[in-house]
Amino acid sequence: MFISILSLFALFPSCNSFGLSNPSAISHPNNELKKYRPNDGLSVRSPQRVISSTKLNLQIDADVLTEMSNSRITFWLCAFGATGSAAVGRAAIPKTIDAIKLNLSLAGKPSSGGEDLGLIGYPEAIYREDVEQIINNPIPMSEIVEKYPVPGRMPNMLQYESFAKVNPDANPLAIRAVFDSLVIGINKNSAPPITAEENLALFRTDISALKKNNNIGKAIGFTALTFLLTLIGGADWFAFYHGWHGWFPLWPGLTNFPASLVSLETGVAAIPKYWLSEIPEIPL
């Protein structure tokens, strides 16, 4: 969301367009901008310290100006990955939250008890007798698909809602656990009926296979989700970093992170005061 806003900002003119009639009056902590000032023992005329004055009456050296130019190009590449290609991956986040909420809502219902199967990722224990009641249901998966379709969902697939409908007297959380064992991964609400039928036949003869499938599926799913979040977070950070160094390099908001982000003087809301739409020219 923030990257999308930053992308829009990049299309706006510089700080004067944000209602700053006197940008030079903006105060900036000396310790934040010290590295950009010429009066720190280096000559202004030195080729290593060529400077340019911005509309904020602040001075930026040649290295920062070069970085601004490079970062503006890199920002658009990173922003495309963060808001475009990664959008598909971001859809997994609300689905995961919905799956957690669903499991929590299914907990606390009556149970037949028996052996704790040791399934991970559920708000309470899943018991053997509850699971056996479900896997011994004689209704074929193909019949469930045919008689209980879910509108708006992929046809010819076994849906979780349909599977729960043919087990009205079973423990709801156990139904969810059995269905999770039919497919690999997390947040799965559909399964091929042939695969589901084969797995149920296996579970009837070896219930430990259900535990194995369930735990492996959860482990793979959570590992994939963690990897996905890492990639998305990395794309967001690089987009923000290059946007920062490309359009508002003097912004000191991360100096005292995270408290500085909410500061009126240096926080995110203060970014427009530091915005540079045009890259200042380096005097010869």
NUDREN-546302 format. One record per residue (C-alpha): residue in three letters; x, y, z. Coordinates in nm, 4 decimals. Example, Ala and Ser with C-alpha at 12.3 -4.5 7.8 and 13.67 -1.06 7.14 Angstrom:
<pts>
PT, residuo, x, y, z
PT, ALA, 1.2300, -0.4500, 0.7800
PT, SER, 1.3670, -0.1060, 0.7140
</pts>
This chain:
<pts>
PT, residuo, x, y, z
PT, MET, 0.0000, 0.0000, 0.0000
PT, PHE, 0.2777, 0.2449, 0.0957
PT, ILE, 0.4716, 0.1552, -0.2197
PT, SER, 0.1651, 0.2373, -0.4308
PT, ILE, 0.1349, 0.5800, -0.2620
PT, LEU, 0.5056, 0.6392, -0.3138
PT, SER, 0.4643, 0.5575, -0.6832
PT, LEU, 0.1965, 0.8268, -0.7097
PT, PHE, 0.4155, 1.0761, -0.5245
PT, ALA, 0.6883, 1.0173, -0.7821
PT, LEU, 0.4599, 1.1682, -1.0459
PT, PHE, 0.4061, 1.4900, -0.8465
PT, PRO, 0.6140, 1.8098, -0.8663
PT, SER, 0.8578, 1.9088, -0.5942
PT, CYS, 0.7958, 2.0357, -0.2443
PT, ASN, 0.6523, 2.3743, -0.3452
PT, SER, 0.3440, 2.1947, -0.4712
PT, PHE, 0.2667, 2.0763, -0.1210
PT, GLY, 0.1774, 2.4254, -0.0008
PT, LEU, 0.5197, 2.5280, 0.1247
PT, SER, 0.5454, 2.8989, 0.0450
PT, ASN, 0.8809, 2.9258, 0.2161
PT, PRO, 1.0623, 2.5917, 0.1975
PT, SER, 1.3829, 2.7440, 0.3303
PT, ALA, 1.2124, 2.7958, 0.6635
PT, ILE, 1.1897, 2.4230, 0.7225
PT, SER, 1.4113, 2.3212, 1.0117
PT, HIS, 1.6326, 2.0167, 0.9832
PT, PRO, 1.8392, 1.8693, 1.2674
PT, ASN, 2.2058, 1.9523, 1.2143
PT, ASN, 2.3147, 1.6039, 1.3054
PT, GLU, 2.0851, 1.4563, 1.0357
PT, LEU, 2.2160, 1.6766, 0.7531
PT, LYS, 2.5756, 1.7173, 0.8621
PT, LYS, 2.7004, 1.4737, 0.6015
PT, TYR, 2.5492, 1.6901, 0.3277
PT, ARG, 2.6928, 2.0272, 0.4426
PT, PRO, 3.0124, 2.1663, 0.2891
PT, ASN, 3.1503, 2.3193, 0.6106
PT, ASP, 3.2891, 2.0003, 0.7586
PT, GLY, 3.6531, 2.0371, 0.6667
PT, LEU, 3.6253, 1.9756, 0.2894
PT, SER, 3.6556, 2.2435, 0.0266
PT, VAL, 3.3488, 2.3254, -0.1794
PT, ARG, 3.5735, 2.3438, -0.4854
PT, SER, 3.7150, 1.9974, -0.4328
PT, PRO, 3.5998, 1.7537, -0.7080
PT, GLN, 3.5176, 1.5011, -0.4366
PT, ARG, 3.2781, 1.7458, -0.2741
PT, VAL, 3.0962, 1.9234, -0.5586
PT, ILE, 2.7639, 2.0401, -0.4165
PT, SER, 2.4278, 2.1678, -0.5346
PT, SER, 2.1680, 2.3700, -0.3464
PT, THR, 1.8120, 2.2366, -0.3440
PT, LYS, 1.4846, 2.4252, -0.3134
PT, LEU, 1.5065, 2.3501, 0.0571
PT, ASN, 1.8231, 2.5625, 0.0789
PT, LEU, 2.0117, 2.2466, 0.1671
PT, GLN, 2.3221, 2.1207, -0.0066
PT, ILE, 2.3656, 1.7776, -0.1625
PT, ASP, 2.7000, 1.6513, -0.2868
PT, ALA, 2.7654, 1.4958, -0.6264
PT, ASP, 2.7593, 1.1365, -0.5003
PT, VAL, 2.4086, 1.1817, -0.3616
PT, LEU, 2.2910, 1.3374, -0.6873
PT, THR, 2.4288, 1.0425, -0.8821
PT, GLU, 2.2583, 0.8033, -0.6409
PT, MET, 1.9302, 0.9911, -0.6856
PT, SER, 1.9449, 0.9369, -1.0609
PT, ASN, 2.0256, 0.5660, -1.0306
PT, SER, 1.7703, 0.5064, -0.7567
PT, ARG, 1.4883, 0.6590, -0.9612
PT, ILE, 1.5455, 0.4027, -1.2343
PT, THR, 1.5771, 0.1157, -0.9884
PT, PHE, 1.2679, 0.2266, -0.7971
PT, TRP, 1.0337, 0.1658, -1.0909
PT, LEU, 1.1739, -0.1837, -1.1410
PT, CYS, 1.1293, -0.2677, -0.7723
PT, ALA, 0.7857, -0.1031, -0.7569
PT, PHE, 0.6710, -0.3160, -1.0491
PT, GLY, 0.7732, -0.6299, -0.8632
PT, ALA, 0.6285, -0.5110, -0.5314
PT, THR, 0.2889, -0.4031, -0.6628
PT, GLY, 0.2512, -0.6056, -0.9808
PT, SER, 0.3954, -0.9556, -0.9860
PT, ALA, 0.3810, -0.9869, -0.6074
PT, ALA, 0.0081, -0.9097, -0.6011
PT, VAL, -0.0686, -1.2767, -0.6615
PT, GLY, 0.1461, -1.3735, -0.3655
PT, ARG, -0.0127, -1.1090, -0.1432
PT, ALA, -0.3487, -1.2768, -0.1955
PT, ALA, -0.2216, -1.5682, 0.0145
PT, ILE, -0.1985, -1.3468, 0.3233
PT, PRO, -0.5727, -1.2759, 0.3735
PT, LYS, -0.6484, -1.6376, 0.2810
PT, THR, -0.4178, -1.7564, 0.5574
PT, ILE, -0.5808, -1.5201, 0.8066
PT, ASP, -0.9255, -1.6447, 0.7020
PT, ALA, -0.8122, -2.0067, 0.7459
PT, ILE, -0.6876, -1.9334, 1.0989
PT, LYS, -1.0146, -1.7597, 1.1866
PT, LEU, -1.2090, -2.0562, 1.0484
PT, ASN, -1.0152, -2.3062, 1.2591
PT, LEU, -1.0667, -2.0938, 1.5687
PT, SER, -1.4413, -2.0785, 1.5019
PT, LEU, -1.4589, -2.4588, 1.4695
PT, ALA, -1.2954, -2.5240, 1.8061
PT, GLY, -1.4867, -2.6021, 2.1227
PT, LYS, -1.7444, -2.8335, 1.9640
PT, PRO, -1.8444, -3.1749, 2.1103
PT, SER, -1.5933, -3.4541, 2.0526
PT, SER, -1.6073, -3.8337, 2.0700
PT, GLY, -1.2591, -3.8362, 2.2206
PT, GLY, -1.0092, -4.1182, 2.1958
PT, GLU, -0.6423, -4.0971, 2.1054
PT, ASP, -0.4913, -3.7574, 2.0332
PT, LEU, -0.3540, -3.7861, 1.6785
PT, GLY, -0.0967, -3.5125, 1.7369
PT, LEU, -0.1868, -3.2969, 1.4378
PT, ILE, -0.0201, -2.9558, 1.4306
PT, GLY, -0.1674, -2.6176, 1.3416
PT, TYR, -0.5079, -2.6497, 1.5111
PT, PRO, -0.6463, -2.4661, 1.8145
PT, GLU, -0.7221, -2.7909, 1.9964
PT, ALA, -0.6422, -3.1606, 1.9768
PT, ILE, -0.7841, -3.3776, 1.6972
PT, TYR, -0.9022, -3.7150, 1.8299
PT, ARG, -0.9019, -4.0545, 1.6620
PT, GLU, -1.2712, -4.1399, 1.7044
PT, ASP, -1.3776, -3.8097, 1.5493
PT, VAL, -1.1524, -3.8732, 1.2500
PT, GLU, -1.2625, -4.2355, 1.2053
PT, GLN, -1.6278, -4.1257, 1.1935
PT, ILE, -1.5427, -3.9031, 0.8971
PT, ILE, -1.3117, -4.1313, 0.6982
PT, ASN, -1.5564, -4.4218, 0.7318
PT, ASN, -1.8370, -4.2231, 0.5698
PT, PRO, -1.9349, -4.4480, 0.2727
PT, ILE, -2.0486, -4.1680, 0.0388
PT, PRO, -1.8121, -4.1598, -0.2653
PT, MET, -1.6269, -3.8369, -0.3302
PT, SER, -1.7565, -3.8246, -0.6890
PT, GLU, -2.1132, -3.8306, -0.5575
PT, ILE, -2.0391, -3.5450, -0.3170
PT, VAL, -1.8999, -3.3397, -0.6064
PT, GLU, -2.2078, -3.4075, -0.8170
PT, LYS, -2.4761, -3.3544, -0.5526
PT, TYR, -2.3239, -3.0695, -0.3505
PT, PRO, -2.1565, -2.8208, -0.5866
PT, VAL, -2.0493, -2.4857, -0.4462
PT, PRO, -2.1553, -2.1881, -0.6636
PT, GLY, -1.8657, -1.9816, -0.7923
PT, ARG, -1.6077, -2.2498, -0.7200
PT, MET, -1.4179, -2.4707, -0.9593
PT, PRO, -1.6498, -2.7448, -1.0937
PT, ASN, -1.5665, -3.1158, -1.0741
PT, MET, -1.3570, -3.0579, -0.7620
PT, LEU, -1.4293, -3.1713, -0.4080
PT, GLN, -1.4969, -2.8586, -0.2021
PT, TYR, -1.4440, -2.8297, 0.1720
PT, GLU, -1.7976, -2.6993, 0.2227
PT, SER, -1.9430, -3.0014, 0.0394
PT, PHE, -1.7263, -3.2408, 0.2404
PT, ALA, -1.8492, -3.0826, 0.5638
PT, LYS, -2.2118, -3.1013, 0.4473
PT, VAL, -2.2052, -3.4839, 0.4187
PT, ASN, -2.0627, -3.5131, 0.7721
PT, PRO, -2.3186, -3.3092, 0.9691
PT, ASP, -2.2762, -3.4991, 1.2967
PT, ALA, -1.8959, -3.5076, 1.3021
PT, ASN, -1.6681, -3.2749, 1.4963
PT, PRO, -1.6198, -2.9650, 1.2718
PT, LEU, -1.2499, -2.9241, 1.3479
PT, ALA, -1.1885, -3.2923, 1.2728
PT, ILE, -1.3629, -3.2445, 0.9364
PT, ARG, -1.1246, -2.9597, 0.8594
PT, ALA, -0.8257, -3.1724, 0.9641
PT, VAL, -0.9308, -3.4674, 0.7474
PT, PHE, -0.9856, -3.2399, 0.4472
PT, ASP, -0.6450, -3.0781, 0.5039
PT, SER, -0.4940, -3.4276, 0.4867
PT, LEU, -0.6357, -3.4819, 0.1379
PT, VAL, -0.4236, -3.2061, -0.0184
PT, ILE, -0.0748, -3.0608, 0.0226
PT, GLY, -0.0276, -2.7064, 0.1518
PT, ILE, -0.2381, -2.4646, 0.3533
PT, ASN, -0.5543, -2.2662, 0.2800
PT, LYS, -0.6775, -2.5431, 0.0484
PT, ASN, -1.0546, -2.5539, 0.0020
PT, SER, -1.0728, -2.7921, -0.2934
PT, ALA, -0.9233, -3.1265, -0.3903
PT, PRO, -0.9392, -3.3658, -0.6876
PT, PRO, -1.2101, -3.6223, -0.5990
PT, ILE, -1.0038, -3.9185, -0.7247
PT, THR, -0.7056, -3.8222, -0.5090
PT, ALA, -0.9348, -3.7613, -0.2109
PT, GLU, -1.0963, -4.1056, -0.2531
PT, GLU, -0.7578, -4.2767, -0.2724
PT, ASN, -0.6305, -4.0997, 0.0378
PT, LEU, -0.9442, -4.1785, 0.2372
PT, ALA, -0.9068, -4.5473, 0.1449
PT, LEU, -0.5478, -4.5321, 0.2712
PT, PHE, -0.6489, -4.3593, 0.5951
PT, ARG, -0.9050, -4.6317, 0.6716
PT, THR, -0.6300, -4.8938, 0.6758
PT, ASP, -0.3517, -4.6773, 0.8183
PT, ILE, -0.4596, -4.3704, 1.0156
PT, SER, -0.0958, -4.2790, 1.0733
PT, ALA, -0.0851, -4.1899, 0.7010
PT, LEU, -0.3410, -3.9180, 0.7732
PT, LYS, -0.1174, -3.7697, 1.0395
PT, LYS, 0.1828, -3.7878, 0.8062
PT, ASN, -0.0013, -3.6211, 0.5158
PT, ASN, -0.1473, -3.3534, 0.7399
PT, ASN, 0.1763, -3.2577, 0.9117
PT, ILE, 0.3813, -3.2665, 0.5902
PT, GLY, 0.1214, -3.0539, 0.4154
PT, LYS, 0.1228, -2.8000, 0.6981
PT, ALA, 0.5034, -2.7887, 0.7085
PT, ILE, 0.5324, -2.7375, 0.3321
PT, GLY, 0.2546, -2.4789, 0.3327
PT, PHE, 0.3977, -2.2697, 0.6156
PT, THR, 0.7491, -2.2921, 0.4694
PT, ALA, 0.6189, -2.1701, 0.1336
PT, LEU, 0.4247, -1.8890, 0.3044
PT, THR, 0.7319, -1.7783, 0.5001
PT, PHE, 0.9425, -1.7771, 0.1836
PT, LEU, 0.6717, -1.5808, 0.0018
PT, LEU, 0.6469, -1.3196, 0.2768
PT, THR, 1.0266, -1.2843, 0.2738
PT, LEU, 1.0271, -1.2202, -0.1014
PT, ILE, 0.7390, -0.9717, -0.0793
PT, GLY, 0.8987, -0.7941, 0.2162
PT, GLY, 1.2281, -0.7713, 0.0283
PT, ALA, 1.0575, -0.6273, -0.2808
PT, ASP, 0.8742, -0.3715, -0.0661
PT, TRP, 1.1918, -0.2697, 0.1152
PT, PHE, 1.4002, -0.2243, -0.2011
PT, ALA, 1.1205, -0.0250, -0.3650
PT, PHE, 1.0941, 0.1999, -0.0580
PT, TYR, 1.4740, 0.2315, -0.0253
PT, HIS, 1.5248, 0.3430, -0.3848
PT, GLY, 1.2199, 0.5698, -0.3699
PT, TRP, 1.3685, 0.7280, -0.0586
PT, HIS, 1.7132, 0.7813, -0.2139
PT, GLY, 1.5641, 0.8862, -0.5460
PT, TRP, 1.3156, 1.1549, -0.4388
PT, PHE, 1.3754, 1.2512, -0.0754
PT, PRO, 1.7369, 1.1572, 0.0116
PT, LEU, 1.7593, 1.4138, 0.2946
PT, TRP, 1.4651, 1.2614, 0.4816
PT, PRO, 1.5991, 1.1401, 0.8211
PT, GLY, 1.2930, 0.9374, 0.9218
PT, LEU, 1.4747, 0.6081, 0.9930
PT, THR, 1.7386, 0.7642, 1.2156
PT, ASN, 1.5559, 0.6758, 1.5373
PT, PHE, 1.3417, 0.3945, 1.3974
PT, PRO, 1.0645, 0.3177, 1.4782
PT, ALA, 0.9734, 0.6220, 1.6915
PT, SER, 1.0927, 0.8631, 1.4216
PT, LEU, 0.8314, 0.7359, 1.1755
PT, VAL, 0.5479, 0.8930, 1.3740
PT, SER, 0.7283, 1.2200, 1.4429
PT, LEU, 0.5606, 1.5270, 1.2926
PT, GLU, 0.8994, 1.6678, 1.1933
PT, THR, 1.0709, 1.3578, 1.0541
PT, GLY, 0.8009, 1.0912, 1.0186
PT, VAL, 0.6308, 0.9547, 0.7099
PT, ALA, 0.3920, 1.2517, 0.7061
PT, ALA, 0.6918, 1.4858, 0.6711
PT, ILE, 0.8201, 1.3254, 0.3487
PT, PRO, 0.6531, 1.5904, 0.1225
PT, LYS, 0.8700, 1.8559, 0.2877
PT, TYR, 1.1811, 1.6752, 0.1670
PT, TRP, 1.0472, 1.5865, -0.1787
PT, LEU, 1.2664, 1.6726, -0.4779
PT, SER, 1.0843, 1.6246, -0.8059
PT, GLU, 1.3807, 1.7396, -1.0156
PT, ILE, 1.7380, 1.6349, -0.9533
PT, PRO, 1.9424, 1.9496, -0.8730
PT, GLU, 2.2166, 2.0392, -1.1189
PT, ILE, 2.5796, 2.0146, -1.0151
PT, PRO, 2.7548, 2.3476, -1.0636
PT, LEU, 3.0688, 2.3385, -1.2782
</pts>
